[in-house]
Amino acid sequence: MDFFRKGGDGMEDLKEKYESFKEQVRQAADIVSVVSETVDLKKKGRRFWGCCPFHSEKTPSFTVNPEKGFFHCFGCGAGGDVFTFVMKRDHVSFVEAERILANKYGIPIPEPEKTAEEIRREQEEKEIFGTNELAARFFHACLTKTQYGKEGLTYLAGRGIGMDIVESFELGLAPPDAQTFHKALEKRGIPEKTLLKAGLVGRSDSGRIYDKFRERVMIPIKNPRGKVVGFTGRILRKDASPAKYMNTPETSWFHKGRLLFGMDRALPSIRKRRQALIVEGHMDAISLHAAGVTWAVASMGTAFTEYQAKLLKRVTPEVIFCFDSDNAGRSAAMRSIPIALAVGLECRVMHVTDGKDPDEFIRKEGQDAFLALMNQAKGGIDYEVDTVLSRSDVTTLSGKVGAVSEILPFFKDCRSDVEVGERIRDLSRRLVLDEGEIRSEYQKLVRPNGSGRSFNPEWLLQKKVAIESPTQQAERGVLYALLMGEEIAPDQAGFAHTDAFSTAARRAIFTSYCARKGAGTFHEGRDLFEDVNEEGAAELSTILASTIPKETLPEVLRDCLFRLQTATLEKEYERHSELAQRYEKEGNEKFLEELQECRRIRMEIRNLRSAGPIR
């Protein structure tokens, strides 16, 4: 998003508004509160501790410092401020993280100048959403406050849905005739053209307007922001209509492949559990919520899509598919698994027993039985393999070969070559086939032209905390002291410069500090989080997590600067020494100049060490 599309004074004015907005969000966003939406934090001393949401661990190594406004994981090295946390948690940009937090705390977002087309589209969307909201209230009132609603309430009660869930999901009822609804909304100022555009009414061949939804339980469909974008209507009587379900027509704001029913309500639970349960139908999701399974969402009765997978990946690392146990449900699971795995989601599959759907099962068997089944859900690739083997004749060689050819493509979704190897060994044992032959077939599949797949085991993706060298300690010590407000003494002013730091992350932190210090915009260490990338944020959080006593900082700064200068000179010595050796081998007389420079640097190092840090 470009905040600064205006020119001249307008742009400067918008910049000022944006900086003010950003500071408002920073001040309002309590990092402990935000992190607690995902991590179960416990206070120990001045900090909060919990298990890191960005890598698997059983012993808490993730800490939040509310005083300094940052988080840091001593296990994987992740760290940053509240913006960084939202970015990593939701897989969004900095600007998107700002918007999420601004919406959470009710802070108005400064908007750039809009084009005429953007204004028109925005106005149209506003009209549609407003109309849908009014329609939802009308349908809800019909269900709960009129004679029409008795049959609908009886139907819902028979499915275990009480008034609390009716109110929570704003369920409603469409009247049986074709005129009541649209005439009621027209009286409230909604024109025919808007009702037509929203897909709530139709026009007959004779030009007469009629209500599309009639004698149906109405389920409002909301986007993740909680806006009503459309409806699904479920018939009450089989003879009322040939269609069991009727949906709002597909539009730019109502696209079933880009929506997940119940996402707006399930989001807090999904983030908390780090898990989403995906069912096929709206009633399945509603029944599960009624039974306390509040992390359930529905795929709108259509095939699971890449867009839905990416939407879930932003808020959770794992999904569990819970489709019907019939052939259609199993086929849907097989189609969904590779889509989930392709975007980086962990996925498992469960089916309820005795041919029931999730709605029927949880109503009859209860939450405990359902959760027990969920805990036994198979991993996605295990499910794919078992499904193929169950329908293959593995008593014959041709059946075994056919099963292998169907199964091997599944292994391309494995996270590492180690996992591939284990799965090939398991398949070899189950089919009583030579492991080497299966492995050879897999190599043909993944390396058709001799190009290999990348070796990318998941455990390698987790950063390991290395033992710091004295130089690394000095670099971090200098940065920590500066970020805590210490000043470099005049006699050591030349010791700290960008090239003195050995990593790109520390160089970026120092550069940002110097720039903000020069501009008068540096106030505290966490100011720098917005200037650095993810690696820089992790390094910055590591530095800020230091526990050096404040009274020792002047001495620490002097000592670390001394070490930094010594390390810089030693690197210079190594460079000139290598040049001298190279020039000598080439017979180039420049090697004498390099030797002279080596002697000068060595003498400077000796003098520096002899003098020691200046007190």
C-alpha distance (Angstrom), angle and dihedral (degrees) to the residues before:
residue distance angle dihedral
M1 . . .
D2 3.76 . .
F3 3.78 109.2 .
F4 3.77 92.7 178.9
R5 3.77 106.5 56.8
K6 3.80 93.9 128.2
G7 3.76 120.1 90.1
G8 3.82 132.9 -130.9
D9 3.78 118.2 -8.2
G10 3.81 90.4 -4.2
M11 3.78 91.5 63.2
E12 3.80 92.5 48.2
D13 3.78 90.3 49.5
L14 3.81 91.2 51.2
K15 3.81 90.8 47.6
E16 3.79 89.8 54.7
K17 3.80 91.0 48.5
Y18 3.80 90.7 49.0
E19 3.82 93.5 49.9
S20 3.80 89.4 49.1
F21 3.82 90.1 47.9
K22 3.81 92.1 49.3
E23 3.80 91.6 51.3
Q24 3.82 90.7 47.7
V25 3.80 90.1 54.2
R26 3.80 92.2 46.0
Q27 3.81 91.8 51.7
A28 3.81 94.5 44.2
A29 3.82 98.0 44.4
D30 3.79 106.7 87.8
I31 3.80 104.1 -156.1
V32 3.82 93.7 -152.4
S33 3.80 91.0 53.3
V34 3.82 93.3 46.4
V35 3.81 94.7 46.7
S36 3.83 91.0 45.5
E37 3.82 88.6 64.8
T38 3.81 86.4 70.8
V39 3.82 107.7 17.5
D40 3.81 128.4 52.8
L41 3.82 98.8 -128.8
K42 3.79 127.4 -163.9
K43 3.80 123.0 -167.2
K44 3.80 118.0 -121.9
G45 3.78 113.7 174.0
R46 3.79 109.6 -44.8
R47 3.80 94.7 -22.9
F48 3.78 137.7 68.4
W49 3.81 122.1 -130.0
G50 3.77 134.9 -162.2
C51 3.81 144.3 139.3
C52 3.79 112.8 -65.3
P53 3.83 114.4 -104.1
F54 3.82 91.3 -153.3
H55 3.80 99.8 61.0
S56 3.80 136.7 20.0
E57 3.79 115.3 -92.6
K58 3.81 138.7 145.7
T59 3.81 98.7 -161.6
P60 3.83 112.5 64.5
S61 3.79 112.5 -112.6
F62 3.80 97.0 152.9
T63 3.81 115.7 102.1
V64 3.80 135.4 -175.2
N65 3.79 120.4 -156.5
P66 3.82 107.0 -159.1
E67 3.82 93.9 -175.7
K68 3.79 93.8 57.7
G69 3.82 94.5 30.2
F70 3.79 101.8 -126.7
F71 3.81 142.5 106.0
H72 3.78 128.8 -140.2
C73 3.80 135.5 -177.0
F74 3.78 115.5 -149.1
G75 3.79 88.9 -164.5
C76 3.80 105.7 55.4
G77 3.81 99.8 10.4
A78 3.82 96.4 -119.1
G79 3.78 114.6 150.1
G80 3.77 147.7 142.1
D81 3.79 143.1 119.0
V82 3.80 128.8 -61.6
F83 3.83 91.4 -76.8
T84 3.81 91.6 52.2
F85 3.80 90.7 49.9
V86 3.81 93.1 53.5
M87 3.82 90.3 45.3
K88 3.82 92.1 53.6
R89 3.81 94.9 38.9
D90 3.80 96.4 48.5
H91 3.82 98.1 27.5
V92 3.80 92.1 -124.6
S93 3.80 137.8 134.6
F94 3.79 124.6 -97.3
V95 3.80 91.5 -101.2
E96 3.82 91.4 50.3
A97 3.82 89.9 49.0
E98 3.82 89.0 52.6
R99 3.80 90.0 52.4
I100 3.81 93.1 48.3
L101 3.80 91.5 52.0
A102 3.81 93.3 41.4
N103 3.82 90.7 53.7
K104 3.80 90.7 45.9
Y105 3.81 92.2 54.9
G106 3.81 97.3 35.0
I107 3.80 96.3 -114.1
P108 3.84 114.9 155.8
I109 3.81 112.9 -118.0
P110 3.83 117.6 -133.3
E111 3.77 108.8 -122.9
P112 3.82 129.4 -153.8
E113 3.77 123.3 -123.7
K114 3.81 109.9 -72.5
T115 3.80 128.9 -139.0
A116 3.79 120.8 -121.9
E117 3.82 90.1 -106.1
E118 3.82 91.9 50.9
I119 3.80 90.4 49.9
R120 3.82 91.1 49.2
R121 3.81 93.0 48.2
E122 3.80 92.1 45.8
Q123 3.81 91.4 50.0
E124 3.81 91.4 48.7
E125 3.80 91.5 50.5
K126 3.80 90.7 47.9
E127 3.81 90.6 52.7
I128 3.82 92.6 48.6
F129 3.81 94.3 46.7
G130 3.81 90.4 47.1
T131 3.80 91.1 49.5
N132 3.80 91.9 48.1
E133 3.80 90.7 49.1
L134 3.82 90.6 52.2
A135 3.82 90.4 46.1
A136 3.81 90.9 51.2
R137 3.81 90.5 53.0
F138 3.82 90.6 48.1
F139 3.82 93.3 50.7
H140 3.81 91.4 44.8
A141 3.82 91.2 51.9
C142 3.82 90.2 49.2
L143 3.80 89.9 54.5
T144 3.79 98.4 44.0
K145 3.81 104.9 29.1
T146 3.81 110.4 29.9
Q147 3.77 139.2 64.2
Y148 3.81 89.4 -109.2
G149 3.79 90.0 66.9
K150 3.80 99.5 61.9
E151 3.78 94.7 83.0
G152 3.81 91.3 44.5
L153 3.82 93.3 51.0
T154 3.81 90.2 48.0
Y155 3.80 90.4 51.6
L156 3.82 92.4 49.0
A157 3.80 93.0 46.1
G158 3.80 88.2 53.8
R159 3.78 87.4 58.8
G160 3.78 93.0 50.8
I161 3.79 95.0 -102.0
G162 3.78 112.4 137.2
M163 3.78 131.3 -171.8
D164 3.82 92.8 -87.0
I165 3.81 90.8 63.0
V166 3.82 91.7 39.7
E167 3.79 88.0 57.1
S168 3.80 94.9 40.0
F169 3.83 95.0 53.0
E170 3.82 92.5 33.0
L171 3.80 90.6 -127.0
G172 3.77 116.2 -172.8
L173 3.77 147.3 174.6
A174 3.80 131.9 -117.9
P175 3.85 112.8 -138.6
P176 3.82 116.9 -113.5
D177 3.81 99.0 -116.0
A178 3.81 126.9 73.1
Q179 3.81 99.8 -123.0
T180 3.81 110.6 45.2
F181 3.80 99.2 79.7
H182 3.79 102.7 46.8
K183 3.80 93.6 41.2
A184 3.81 89.4 53.2
L185 3.81 91.7 51.8
E186 3.79 93.1 44.1
K187 3.80 87.9 56.2
R188 3.81 86.5 56.0
G189 3.80 91.2 55.6
I190 3.82 102.0 -95.4
P191 3.83 109.7 138.8
E192 3.80 124.2 -138.2
K193 3.82 93.3 -112.7
T194 3.82 91.4 58.2
L195 3.81 92.1 48.0
L196 3.81 89.2 50.0
K197 3.80 92.3 47.8
A198 3.83 90.4 50.0
G199 3.82 89.9 52.9
L200 3.79 92.7 -122.8
V201 3.81 95.5 119.9
G202 3.78 137.5 27.4
R203 3.81 135.9 -152.2
S204 3.80 120.9 -124.7
D205 3.81 124.6 -139.3
S206 3.77 87.7 -97.7
G207 3.80 90.5 56.0
R208 3.80 95.2 -107.5
I209 3.84 118.1 143.9
Y210 3.80 115.6 -128.5
D211 3.83 136.0 178.1
K212 3.80 111.7 -103.4
F213 3.79 94.9 -157.4
R214 3.81 113.7 60.8
E215 3.81 131.3 164.7
R216 3.76 93.5 -7.1
V217 3.77 135.9 127.7
M218 3.81 101.9 -112.4
I219 3.79 121.5 -139.6
P220 3.83 115.2 -168.7
I221 3.81 112.3 -138.0
K222 3.79 113.8 -145.7
N223 3.77 131.9 -169.4
P224 3.84 118.7 -127.9
R225 3.84 88.8 -88.6
G226 3.81 90.3 60.0
K227 3.82 97.2 -108.3
V228 3.83 116.6 142.2
V229 3.81 103.9 -119.4
G230 3.80 99.0 168.5
F231 3.79 147.9 -33.7
T232 3.76 143.1 -103.9
G233 3.80 116.7 -151.7
R234 3.82 121.7 -157.9
I235 3.81 118.2 -159.4
L236 3.79 118.6 -118.3
R237 3.82 96.8 -156.2
K238 3.77 126.5 34.1
D239 3.79 91.9 -134.8
A240 3.81 93.2 54.0
S241 3.80 96.4 79.4
P242 3.79 139.1 -10.1
A243 3.80 90.0 -123.6
K244 3.82 116.2 78.0
Y245 3.82 91.1 -162.5
M246 3.79 130.0 24.9
N247 3.81 123.6 -166.8
T248 3.77 136.3 -163.9
P249 3.83 107.5 -94.3
E250 3.80 116.3 -94.6
T251 3.81 113.3 -88.9
S252 3.80 137.3 156.9
W253 3.82 89.0 -86.8
F254 3.84 96.9 37.4
H255 3.78 110.8 51.4
K256 3.81 113.8 148.1
G257 3.80 93.2 -153.4
R258 3.83 90.1 57.6
L259 3.81 97.3 46.2
L260 3.79 135.6 73.0
F261 3.77 115.0 -161.1
G262 3.79 112.5 -124.0
M263 3.81 94.4 15.1
D264 3.80 91.8 125.9
R265 3.81 91.1 56.1
A266 3.80 98.9 35.7
L267 3.81 97.2 48.9
P268 3.85 98.4 92.3
S269 3.82 91.9 48.6
I270 3.81 92.5 45.0
R271 3.79 91.3 53.0
K272 3.79 92.2 45.2
R273 3.82 95.2 48.8
R274 3.83 93.9 35.1
Q275 3.78 85.2 -135.1
A276 3.82 138.2 95.5
L277 3.80 125.8 -158.2
I278 3.81 112.7 -147.5
V279 3.79 120.9 -158.1
E280 3.79 130.4 174.3
G281 3.78 105.3 -123.2
H282 3.79 138.4 48.3
M283 3.81 93.0 -126.6
D284 3.81 90.4 52.4
A285 3.80 89.8 55.4
I286 3.82 93.1 44.9
S287 3.83 92.6 49.4
L288 3.79 91.2 48.8
H289 3.80 91.4 51.3
A290 3.81 88.9 48.5
A291 3.82 87.8 55.1
G292 3.81 93.4 49.6
V293 3.81 98.6 -98.0
T294 3.79 91.4 126.5
W295 3.82 97.3 165.3
A296 3.82 92.7 71.2
V297 3.81 123.5 116.5
A298 3.80 131.2 174.8
S299 3.79 128.3 -130.3
M300 3.81 91.7 -135.9
G301 3.79 92.5 -106.6
T302 3.81 92.1 -71.4
A303 3.78 134.1 102.2
F304 3.81 114.9 -69.4
T305 3.82 107.9 -99.4
E306 3.78 137.0 -151.2
Y307 3.82 89.6 -117.3
Q308 3.83 90.8 56.1
A309 3.80 89.9 47.3
K310 3.81 92.0 52.1
L311 3.82 90.1 46.4
L312 3.81 89.7 55.9
K313 3.80 93.6 42.5
R314 3.81 88.2 62.8
V315 3.81 91.3 62.4
T316 3.81 108.2 25.8
P317 3.82 141.1 25.4
E318 3.84 95.6 -143.7
V319 3.80 140.5 47.0
I320 3.79 130.4 -172.7
F321 3.79 117.7 -155.1
C322 3.79 114.0 -145.1
F323 3.77 107.4 -178.9
D324 3.79 130.2 157.4
S325 3.80 114.1 -71.2
D326 3.82 94.1 -125.2
N327 3.79 124.0 100.4
A328 3.79 92.1 -90.6
G329 3.81 91.2 53.3
R330 3.80 92.5 48.5
S331 3.80 91.4 48.6
A332 3.80 89.4 50.2
A333 3.81 89.8 52.8
M334 3.82 91.7 50.1
R335 3.82 90.2 51.7
S336 3.80 93.2 46.2
I337 3.81 100.2 49.4
P338 3.85 98.5 69.4
I339 3.82 90.5 45.2
A340 3.81 90.8 55.3
L341 3.79 94.1 43.7
A342 3.81 92.1 48.0
V343 3.83 92.3 63.0
G344 3.80 93.0 46.4
L345 3.81 100.3 -98.0
E346 3.75 121.5 143.3
C347 3.78 106.9 -131.1
R348 3.78 139.9 -168.4
V349 3.79 133.5 -179.5
M350 3.80 130.8 -139.7
H351 3.77 133.2 177.6
V352 3.77 126.4 -164.0
T353 3.80 116.4 -124.9
D354 3.79 135.5 -110.6
G355 3.78 94.7 33.4
K356 3.79 93.1 -70.9
D357 3.79 124.9 140.7
P358 3.85 118.6 -125.8
D359 3.81 91.5 -99.7
E360 3.82 94.1 54.3
F361 3.80 94.1 40.2
I362 3.80 97.8 53.5
R363 3.80 91.9 44.7
K364 3.81 92.1 53.5
E365 3.79 102.6 31.6
G366 3.82 102.5 30.2
Q367 3.79 136.8 -133.5
D368 3.82 97.3 -65.1
A369 3.81 93.3 56.1
F370 3.79 90.6 46.6
L371 3.82 93.8 49.8
A372 3.81 90.1 47.9
L373 3.81 89.1 56.7
M374 3.80 90.9 45.2
N375 3.80 91.4 53.8
Q376 3.81 88.4 55.3
A377 3.80 93.2 52.8
K378 3.81 113.7 137.7
G379 3.78 123.4 -120.3
G380 3.80 112.6 -102.4
I381 3.81 98.0 -109.3
D382 3.84 91.7 41.7
Y383 3.79 87.9 54.0
E384 3.80 92.3 49.9
V385 3.81 92.2 49.5
D386 3.83 94.3 46.0
T387 3.80 91.6 47.3
V388 3.80 93.3 53.6
L389 3.82 93.3 44.8
S390 3.82 91.9 48.9
R391 3.79 92.4 57.2
S392 3.84 96.8 39.4
D393 3.78 127.3 87.9
V394 3.80 97.5 -124.0
T395 3.78 92.4 173.7
T396 3.80 89.4 81.0
L397 3.78 130.5 60.6
S398 3.80 92.6 -126.4
G399 3.81 89.7 51.5
K400 3.79 91.1 51.2
V401 3.81 92.4 48.0
G402 3.79 91.1 48.6
A403 3.80 91.2 49.9
V404 3.81 91.8 49.9
S405 3.80 92.7 50.3
E406 3.81 90.5 50.3
I407 3.81 95.4 44.5
L408 3.82 102.3 44.3
P409 3.85 95.0 71.4
F410 3.82 87.7 60.0
F411 3.81 89.5 64.4
K412 3.80 90.9 64.3
D413 3.82 85.4 76.4
C414 3.82 92.1 60.3
R415 3.80 115.3 118.1
S416 3.80 95.5 -133.8
D417 3.77 144.5 15.5
V418 3.80 87.1 -115.2
E419 3.79 90.1 61.9
V420 3.81 90.9 46.4
G421 3.81 90.0 53.2
E422 3.79 93.0 50.7
R423 3.80 92.4 48.0
I424 3.80 92.0 50.0
R425 3.82 90.3 50.7
D426 3.82 90.6 49.6
L427 3.81 92.0 48.4
S428 3.81 89.7 49.0
R429 3.82 91.1 54.5
R430 3.81 94.3 45.7
L431 3.80 94.8 49.2
V432 3.82 96.7 33.3
L433 3.80 91.1 -126.5
D434 3.79 130.7 139.9
E435 3.82 109.0 -85.6
G436 3.80 92.2 -146.8
E437 3.80 92.3 55.3
I438 3.82 91.9 50.8
R439 3.81 89.9 47.7
S440 3.80 90.3 50.1
E441 3.81 90.9 53.0
Y442 3.79 90.5 49.5
Q443 3.83 90.9 51.8
K444 3.80 89.4 53.2
L445 3.80 88.5 52.3
V446 3.80 98.0 50.1
R447 3.80 98.5 32.2
P448 3.78 105.9 40.0
N449 3.81 92.4 150.4
G450 3.78 99.2 30.7
S451 3.79 93.4 -91.9
G452 3.75 113.2 127.8
R453 3.76 132.7 -142.7
S454 3.76 116.9 -109.2
F455 3.77 118.9 -95.7
N456 3.77 102.8 -122.9
P457 3.79 113.9 157.6
E458 3.76 112.1 -176.0
W459 3.79 93.3 -126.0
L460 3.78 89.8 61.7
L461 3.77 90.0 59.4
Q462 3.78 90.8 65.2
K463 3.77 111.9 87.5
K464 3.77 114.6 -122.1
V465 3.76 119.9 -142.1
A466 3.80 106.0 -122.3
I467 3.79 126.1 -154.8
E468 3.79 107.8 -96.9
S469 3.77 121.1 -120.3
P470 3.83 118.7 -136.4
T471 3.81 88.3 -103.6
Q472 3.82 92.3 52.5
Q473 3.79 89.3 48.8
A474 3.80 89.7 51.1
E475 3.80 93.1 49.6
R476 3.80 92.0 50.8
G477 3.80 90.9 42.7
V478 3.81 92.0 55.4
L479 3.80 92.7 47.9
Y480 3.81 93.4 46.3
A481 3.81 92.4 51.0
L482 3.81 92.1 48.4
L483 3.81 92.3 47.4
M484 3.81 89.1 50.5
G485 3.79 90.2 57.1
E486 3.82 103.7 -94.8
E487 3.81 119.0 144.8
I488 3.81 127.3 -140.0
A489 3.81 112.9 -114.2
P490 3.84 116.5 -118.9
D491 3.83 92.4 -114.9
Q492 3.84 89.8 57.7
A493 3.80 98.1 37.6
G494 3.80 92.9 114.1
F495 3.78 95.4 49.9
A496 3.84 96.8 78.6
H497 3.80 116.2 61.5
T498 3.78 135.6 134.8
D499 3.82 96.0 -94.1
A500 3.80 90.6 52.7
F501 3.81 89.8 75.4
S502 3.80 118.0 81.0
T503 3.84 100.5 -150.8
A504 3.80 133.0 57.7
A505 3.82 90.0 -128.2
R506 3.83 94.0 56.6
R507 3.78 91.5 43.4
A508 3.80 89.4 53.1
I509 3.82 91.5 49.7
F510 3.81 92.2 49.5
T511 3.81 91.8 45.9
S512 3.81 91.3 50.3
Y513 3.81 91.4 47.3
C514 3.82 92.4 51.1
A515 3.82 92.6 46.6
R516 3.80 93.4 49.4
K517 3.80 92.1 42.8
G518 3.78 90.4 52.6
A519 3.81 92.6 47.0
G520 3.80 93.1 45.8
T521 3.82 92.3 -120.0
F522 3.81 98.3 113.1
H523 3.81 112.7 107.3
E524 3.80 105.9 147.6
G525 3.79 141.2 -9.1
R526 3.80 96.8 -94.0
D527 3.83 89.8 62.0
L528 3.80 86.6 79.4
F529 3.81 96.7 61.2
E530 3.78 92.2 85.2
D531 3.83 91.6 53.0
V532 3.81 98.1 55.2
N533 3.81 135.9 63.5
E534 3.81 126.4 -116.2
E535 3.81 93.0 -80.8
G536 3.80 90.3 48.6
A537 3.82 91.3 48.7
A538 3.81 90.8 52.6
E539 3.81 90.8 49.8
L540 3.81 92.1 45.8
S541 3.80 91.8 51.7
T542 3.83 89.5 49.6
I543 3.82 90.0 53.2
L544 3.80 94.2 45.4
A545 3.81 90.0 48.9
S546 3.83 89.2 66.5
T547 3.81 116.7 118.3
I548 3.81 100.5 -152.1
P549 3.83 109.6 151.8
K550 3.79 110.7 -108.5
E551 3.81 93.4 -129.7
T552 3.82 91.0 59.9
L553 3.81 95.7 50.4
P554 3.85 97.3 96.1
E555 3.81 90.8 54.3
V556 3.82 92.1 42.0
L557 3.80 90.7 52.4
R558 3.82 92.7 50.9
D559 3.81 93.1 47.4
C560 3.80 94.1 46.1
L561 3.80 93.1 46.8
F562 3.80 88.4 51.8
R563 3.83 90.1 52.4
L564 3.80 90.6 46.2
Q565 3.80 92.4 53.0
T566 3.81 91.3 47.1
A567 3.81 91.4 50.2
T568 3.82 91.0 48.4
L569 3.81 91.4 52.7
E570 3.80 91.6 47.2
K571 3.82 90.6 53.1
E572 3.81 88.7 49.8
Y573 3.79 90.1 50.0
E574 3.82 91.6 51.6
R575 3.79 91.5 49.4
H576 3.81 94.9 50.9
S577 3.80 91.3 42.9
E578 3.82 91.0 55.3
L579 3.81 90.2 48.3
A580 3.81 90.9 50.4
Q581 3.80 91.3 52.4
R582 3.79 92.5 47.7
Y583 3.83 94.1 47.9
E584 3.80 91.1 48.1
K585 3.82 91.3 53.3
E586 3.83 89.5 49.5
G587 3.83 91.9 48.4
N588 3.80 89.3 -118.4
E589 3.82 113.5 154.1
K590 3.82 89.0 -143.6
F591 3.80 87.0 85.6
L592 3.82 88.3 79.9
E593 3.82 90.3 58.0
E594 3.79 90.4 49.6
L595 3.82 91.5 49.4
Q596 3.78 89.2 52.1
E597 3.80 90.3 50.6
C598 3.83 89.9 49.3
R599 3.80 90.5 53.9
R600 3.81 91.2 48.7
I601 3.80 92.9 50.8
R602 3.81 92.3 45.2
M603 3.81 89.8 52.6
E604 3.83 90.6 49.3
I605 3.82 90.7 51.0
R606 3.82 90.4 49.1
N607 3.80 92.2 49.8
L608 3.80 92.1 45.8
R609 3.80 92.4 51.6
S610 3.75 91.8 45.0
A611 3.81 92.2 53.4
G612 3.82 94.0 41.9
P613 3.80 123.6 -165.4
I614 3.78 112.4 -23.8
R615 3.81 110.8 -115.9
